[in-house]
Amino acid sequence: MKKFLLLVSLGLNGLFYAQESSTKEYSPPPGNASAGDSYGAGVSQKAEHTAISPRKLEKKLKKSGTIDHVAVKGTVTDVCDKKGCWITLQTEDNERFFVKMKDYAFFVPTALKGKKVILEGKAESREISVDELKHYAEDAKKSPEEIEKISQPENEIRFLASGIKVVE
């Protein structure tokens, strides 16, 4: 009888914890993204002093295609509403480039939108597939009509951030 009660108890515990984990929702971390706040591995003092504009990054990428260690300063135009797992940064010519977090190791609050930041990490210029563009449009809560209009791959700058620091 004791064994039976133990098995029933273990079964109910397993059922309870299985239900709890399946209903867990993800969301971006809380926070105001105030000047001085850092995310990920942070940004080195050297990177703060040597950060370049998105335009200079684009020129450097035209020459090499990939830059393994670079710091860029710009304004955040969008943040993933689901987890805070990506952002877009505005360039001088009102284009945007996409920033993911290195190894999916950290997330940022949606309050980062509109803030000036310094990113430290790796940059590359590459072609983004239609499926991937549609996926990100869904994450950004674009309308079904806007998503359906995506029919061609795009070349764009991709940045893999190891650290992000809010400067304004």
Sequence and secondary structure as in RCSB ss.txt:
>XXXX:A:sequence
MKKFLLLVSLGLNGLFYAQESSTKEYSPPPGNASAGDSYGAGVSQKAEHTAISPRKLEKKLKKSGTIDHVAVKGT
VTDVCDKKGCWITLQTEDNERFFVKMKDYAFFVPTALKGKKVILEGKAESREISVDELKHYAEDAKKSPEEIEKI
SQPENEIRFLASGIKVVE
>XXXX:A:secstr
 HHHHHHHHHHHHHHHHHHHHHT           TT EEET   HHHHHH B HHHHHHHHHHHSEEEEEEEEEE
EEEE TTTS EEEEE TTS EEEEEEGGG     GGGTT EEEEEEEEEEEEE HHHHHHHHHHTT  HHHHHT 
 S EEEEEEEEEEEEE  
